[in-house]
Amino acid sequence: MTIALLAPYGGLSQESGVMYLLANYLKESHTKVHQLQCNGVFSLCDRDGLQNWKRTLSSCLECSGEQRALAEWGSLEPIRLSEYLTPEIVQETKRTVLSKTPEQIWKMSWKGIELDKVLRGSFARRFGVAQPDFRNKSHQYAVQRLGLSAMRMVVASQEFLKRADIESSFVASGDDFISASYCAAAVQADAYVTRFKWDLGSRVVRIYRGEDPHYLTCEILLDSISSVRSEMSSWPDELIEMLDGIVRDLGFSEGQLELPMAQ
């Protein structure tokens, strides 16, 4: 089985530690694991909220560095998102956005995916409302920029899923336009998606299986994945047993995996 990991905001995502810990555990069952890395291909993203929604010179460098650190911890070779964005796609998406009004962009379907569904989370995080007021110039401008970036992310995700032959994906959050676009493309390609979402109130990571609204909870709290050694032989039995239970609850059968706990 081949699994893809997407944590587009690196260590900023509280979910990433649990996600990479579980992926490293699955590697012991001869599962192939790829990391898809956002390497600064978008002019805006939800991480900009840390700087009052302004992009700084170091924003993408810091984020890419955090994603590389996650890959190094798991001994993974990062696959750069830019490899799946051709000049032709860049031009096509730009022409499409320039030919439409912000309201048309919001309501349009792109490569079989409805844009409003993948833009809502990022738009709400930026403006505090789920639906744009198209009389508002700031809302219009944001929809144009978010729409352009989401369109490119959809195409890049579709190409990556196809070329890498991904069967399952672990995605941090799933409600920002980067991860939401990827999840929509994965569902379209019948590639199983598992979303990891940090719940601040209960301080647990919620794990959603596919489009099922029900979730598993994981109480493993990691301030930094680097605080845990990557070699599974160094992990306590209690941690391995907990991860083994999560894998089974996610629906991976023993026919698919030789789980380390079962060996």
Disulfide bonds with the S-S distance in Angstrom:
none
